[in-house]
Amino acid sequence: MKTVTDGLVIKEMSIGEADKLITILTKDDGIVKAYASGVKSIKSKRSVGTTLLSYSNFSFSQKGNNLRVSEATPIKHFFSVDSDIEAFAISQYFCELCAVFEPHEKASSEFLRLILNSLHFLNEKSKSPFLIKAITELRIAAISGYCPNLVACEACGAYESDVMYFNYRDGSVFCKDCNKDGENIPLGITLLKAMRHIVYSPFERLYSFSVPDEAARALSKITERYITYQTERNFKTLEFLHTIYPENG
Ligand SMILES: [Zn+2]
């Protein structure tokens, strides 16, 4: 792996009084774990750059089997728990998604770009946090081998009907004439279009759409269901998020 790379701290664990083991989503090398010694002291030059949700330029050194952070120059820091609890909770969920999907070297930069942009828009507050959550969930699925097939009805090939039905178990859609499964989730045109946009648009246009707040919340429920079903996971950070947004649980 490279000894110098940019990356986002997605997890931190205290070790003793002064040290930490941090997990970093890097640009080139997937997920990397590295020891950062002395960083809990405010005097440490690496203290800010090794904090959770810091996007930093890292230099590593190998010591035996362990990787150590020799330098961490912060480029940008996103949210702390004191500043905005909702944004912090969603960003922590994004971190857990990274750890669960664990992008390998090749997918690393695409993954990082997605998370950094989502954190940026979450920070900017120009869009519904539910929309950003849905975009992140569905796009992560799409780039990680869990891409749903939203092009047309799985049975007859119809492109649209007033309502389509999403099978969150295998990622297919059905038109209203072909849908036979009561568990499939109804999608009005707005939700279907939003999901297609998230999955198929080029990255440059990924965030350039909006939906009414109510649709954003509905979309977020659907993408969350898809992610949790596909990964067979109970995300701890989602449980926390649901305590803040119980209406979205
Ligand atoms: Zn059909």
Residues whose N, C-alpha, C, O or C-beta is under 5 A from the ligand:
A	BS01	ZN	C153 A155 C156 G157 A158 C175 C178
